[in-house]
């Protein structure tokens, strides 16, 4: 599985960005795509995921209501629309893929250890 993120950049607080994760080399069935971010000096954390088979999604508390994950089956991409950005959203954002990780409202944040394929990451900087 190959993953390529795009859409990062510099934005002022309150602004919006849209990240895209282009996936190739796999069949969609059974796969979960997760979005993770790594803030300076902090561990990589899972912030959202989508199950490509069932369409279930998850958002961690800090981004719920501001971020929206979606998939485009025809283009094999997963987008993360980020609105009302805050300085604490600054970090490197990664998408990752694997089969099997749970993803849904009643589950926990995606865990990096559960994902075997990763993109190269894209930097997001939110200025105050």
C-alpha positions as CSV (number, residue, x, y, z in Angstrom):
1,X,0.0,0.0,0.0
2,X,1.3,3.4,-1.0
3,X,0.0,6.6,0.6
4,X,0.7,10.2,-0.3
5,X,-0.6,13.1,1.7
6,X,-1.1,16.6,0.3
7,X,-2.7,19.8,1.3
8,X,-0.6,21.0,4.2
9,X,0.6,24.5,4.7
10,X,0.5,27.6,6.9
11,X,-2.9,29.1,8.0
12,X,-4.1,31.6,10.5
13,X,-6.1,30.5,13.5
14,X,-9.8,30.1,12.5
15,X,-8.9,29.2,9.0
16,X,-9.4,25.9,7.1
17,X,-7.3,23.4,5.3
18,X,-8.1,20.2,3.4
19,X,-5.7,17.3,3.5
20,X,-5.8,14.5,1.0
21,X,-4.5,11.0,1.2
22,X,-4.0,9.3,-2.1
23,X,-3.9,5.5,-1.7
24,X,-2.8,2.9,-4.2
25,X,-1.7,-0.8,-4.3
26,X,-4.6,-2.2,-2.4
27,X,-8.2,-3.2,-2.6
28,X,-10.5,-1.1,-0.5
29,X,-12.4,-3.8,1.2
30,X,-11.6,-4.2,4.9
31,X,-9.2,-1.2,5.0
32,X,-9.2,1.5,7.6
33,X,-7.6,4.9,6.8
34,X,-6.4,6.8,9.8
35,X,-5.2,10.4,10.2
36,X,-2.5,11.0,12.8
37,X,-0.6,14.1,13.8
38,X,2.7,14.6,15.5
39,X,3.0,17.9,17.3
40,X,6.5,19.2,18.2
41,X,7.8,17.4,21.3
42,X,4.7,15.1,21.5
43,X,3.9,11.6,20.5
44,X,2.1,10.8,17.3
45,X,-1.7,10.7,18.1
46,X,-4.6,9.3,16.1
47,X,-7.2,12.0,15.4
48,X,-9.6,10.4,12.9
49,X,-10.3,7.3,10.9
50,X,-12.7,5.9,8.4
51,X,-13.6,2.3,7.6
52,X,-13.7,2.1,3.8
53,X,-16.1,-0.8,3.8
54,X,-18.7,0.4,6.2
55,X,-18.1,4.1,6.2
56,X,-17.9,4.3,9.9
57,X,-15.8,7.2,11.3
58,X,-14.2,8.3,14.5
59,X,-12.9,11.7,15.7
60,X,-10.9,12.3,18.8
61,X,-12.4,14.8,21.2
62,X,-10.0,17.7,20.3
63,X,-11.1,17.7,16.6
64,X,-14.7,16.6,16.8
65,X,-17.0,19.2,15.3
66,X,-14.1,20.9,13.4
67,X,-12.6,18.1,11.3
68,X,-14.5,15.9,8.8
69,X,-13.1,12.8,7.2
70,X,-14.4,11.5,3.9
71,X,-13.5,9.0,1.2
72,X,-13.8,9.3,-2.6
73,X,-14.1,5.7,-3.9
74,X,-13.6,6.7,-7.5
75,X,-10.3,8.5,-6.8
76,X,-9.1,6.2,-4.0
77,X,-8.5,9.2,-1.8
78,X,-9.4,10.1,1.8
79,X,-9.8,13.7,2.7
80,X,-9.6,15.4,6.0
81,X,-11.4,18.8,6.0
82,X,-10.1,20.9,8.9
83,X,-12.1,24.0,9.9
84,X,-11.7,26.4,12.8
85,X,-8.1,25.6,13.1
86,X,-6.2,26.4,16.3
87,X,-2.5,26.9,17.0
88,X,-2.6,23.6,18.9
89,X,-3.4,21.8,15.6
90,X,0.1,22.5,14.4
91,X,2.1,19.4,13.6
92,X,3.0,16.9,10.9
93,X,-0.1,15.0,9.7
94,X,0.1,11.5,8.4
95,X,-2.4,9.2,6.9
96,X,-2.0,5.5,7.5
97,X,-3.8,2.3,6.3
98,X,-4.3,-1.2,7.5
99,X,-7.0,-3.9,7.7
100,X,-8.4,-4.7,11.1
101,X,-8.1,-1.6,13.2
102,X,-11.4,-0.7,14.8
103,X,-12.9,2.5,13.6
104,X,-16.2,3.9,14.8
105,X,-17.9,6.2,17.3
106,X,-17.8,3.7,20.1
107,X,-14.1,2.8,19.6
108,X,-11.0,4.5,20.8
109,X,-8.6,6.8,18.9
110,X,-6.7,5.0,16.2
111,X,-3.4,3.8,17.4
112,X,-0.2,4.1,15.4
113,X,0.8,0.5,16.2
114,X,-2.3,-0.8,14.5
115,X,-1.4,0.7,11.1
116,X,1.3,-0.8,8.9
117,X,1.4,1.5,5.9
118,X,2.2,5.2,6.2
119,X,2.5,8.3,4.1
120,X,5.4,10.6,4.3
121,X,3.5,13.3,6.3
122,X,2.6,16.9,5.6
123,X,3.3,19.9,7.8
124,X,0.5,22.1,9.1
125,X,1.3,25.3,10.9
126,X,-1.5,27.3,12.5
127,X,-0.5,30.8,13.5
128,X,-2.2,32.8,16.2
